[in-house]
Amino acid sequence: MQAVHQTDTSKVIRKNFTMPRRTARELDFLAESQHKKQSQVIQELIHEASEALRNELRLAQLKKLKGAFTGLIGDEQSIQRMKSDRAE
């Protein structure tokens, strides 16, 4: 049996997409000024926003790790305890 893999090039039709008139006018403006289709503008904005959010989440995870790998001995640890743990 052969596995079926979906790629990023597969298309999905969204017919239930609605927006306020002001937003539609802004989309028209962006599409015309960038010489792109409205769907291209929307796709690019979605990709940019999701990538920015992913980067923020990654940065938050890195900030949580800050100081975790400094090599410093924590308050609850001592060299003597480390040596005794190693001997066991």
N, C-alpha and C positions, 0 to 999 in steps of 0.2 A: 504494500500500500504506500502510495507516494504522498508526502506531506504537502499541503497547500500553504504557501507563504504570501501574505499580503504586503504590498510595498507602499511607500509614500505616494506613488503615482496613481493609486486607485482613487476614483472619484466618488463622492457622496453628494447627492442632491438634497438641499435643504430648502423646501418650499414654504416653510412656516416662519421664515425670518422676517420680522417686522421691526420698525424703528420709528421714532418720532420724525415728523417732517423736517425739523431743523437739522437733525442728524443726517437725514437723507440728502439735504442740500449741502451739508459739509462733505459728505461722501462724494457727491457730484463734483464739488469744487476740487477735492483732492485728486480724484480720478482724472479730471480734465487737466489740472495743472501738472500732473506727473505723467500724462499721456499713457495712462493704463486703464484697464477695465476696473470696474468697481469691485468685482470679486478678487482681483489681484491686490488691490489696495487693502481690502478687508483681510485677506490671507496674510499679507506682510505685517499688518498691524497686530494680528493675533500671534504670529510667530515672534515678533519683537517683544510683545508683552509677556508671553509665556517664557521666553528665554531670560528676560529681565527678572522675572519672579524666580525662576530656577536658580539664577545666579545669587539672588538675595538669600534663598534658602541654603544654598551651599556655603555662602559666607557666614550665615548664622551657625551652621554646623561647625565650621572651622573655628569660629569664635568660642564655641563651647569647648573645643579641644585645646585652646590656647593655654599653655602652661602645663599641659598634661604630660608632655614628653621632654621636660627640661632636664631631667636627670637628677633633680633635687629629691632628697629624702623627705617624705611627708612627716607630719607631726607624730603620727602613730607608729612610725618605723624608726628603728635605730640600727646602727651597723652591727651591734651585738645580736640583735634579733634576726637580722638578715643572715648572719653567719650560722646561727643555730638552726634556722629554717633550711639552710643549704646542707647542713650536716645530717639532717633527718632523712 
